[in-house]
Amino acid sequence: MELKLGTIIKKLRTERGITQEELANKIGVSYQAVSKWETNTTTPDIAILPQLALFFGVSMDALFSMDQDDYIERISKMIRDEYSITPENFVWAERYLKGLLSEEKQNNIARTLLVELYEHRENRDSLAGGRLCEEGLLIEPSNIALIGKLTRIREKRNEADRLIKFLETLYSKNTQNVVVIDALISAYIKYGKYADAENLMNSSKKRAIFNVYEGDIALAFGHHEKAKDIWLSAASSNYNDSHLLFEIAERFNKINDAETALKLYQQSYDVAPSPKEMDALYAQAFLYTNIGMKDKAIQMWQSIIKALADDYDIKNGECVDWANREIQNLRQ
């Protein structure tokens, strides 16, 4: 059913989330004029119509015939054709689609479009985030946090080739940088380029972490016991290397050897210098929860609260609140 012009203006305005007075100021009329338009008491002067269409991002024709199909088509086109949806357009599209769903819970067209709208924003944001990570790493190749974020973004976007190509470029400019070397070897192994990983290890200065990577490659070829032997040997030879022990614990966690993983996580934490990194404690808390040992999980969250206070003087705030919520959930 077609709507009257005033009703369309009101619908567009409310979706944009602005008042009658704000619209009036944008168009250069009084808010009383806008009020009369929206009640269909009067209609806008023809000279104002192009301004209204431009402000709301619709065609002149749409101002006179905006039914539900028009809105759906407009949102679909926006998602399909626009690389960067403006915050204003995102808000009105989200509000309109949610409004449809509140009226028609079975409206899967609106539901699908809303999902696509969120995906569009997520894809745009992750693309921009990936570019920022790359720019930052060209400036500071050893920034482990940026490498981790870039790796997660590329993995989520199924962009393995792009990740490897960038890391190879970064390595060509930083051939002695161990952070870059480790990131590239890890990417090679993760995406099945085992020969490339071995070649890079052979051409680089030998380090203990390479033993862990050799175990990763053995596991990839189905040699589980060999991988475990390699990792345990590396752990035994480097019993004071907190970072290496944590990496090995992560491997045992991945292959569902919880007992060994828990021992190595705790050893990693015990030998770490103060202030101790908290990853090993969090890993134990989650692993105890996953294997159904709730009492142990609660003890670990309590250890986390104590460590936050002792090592970082954090006694309240979200970190502590999160730990307390986990404890409460485990006790229920």
ABEGO torsion letter per residue (X at the ends): XBBBAAAAAAAAAAAAGBBAAAAAAAAGBBAAAAAAAAAGABBBBAAAAAAAAAAAGBBAAAAABBBAAAAAAAAAAAAAABABBBAAAAAAAAAAAAAAAAABAABAAAAAAAAAAAAAAAAAAAAAAAAAAAAAAAABAABAAAAAAAAAAAAAAGBAAAAAAAAAAAAAABAABAAAAAAAAAAAAAAGBAAAAAAAAAABBBBAAAAAAAAAAAAAAGBAAAAAAAAAAAAAAAAABAAAAAAAAAAAAAAGBAAAAAAAAAAAAAABBOBBBAAAAAAAAAAAAAAGBAAAAAAAAAAAAAAAAAAAGBABEAAAAAAAAAAAAAAX
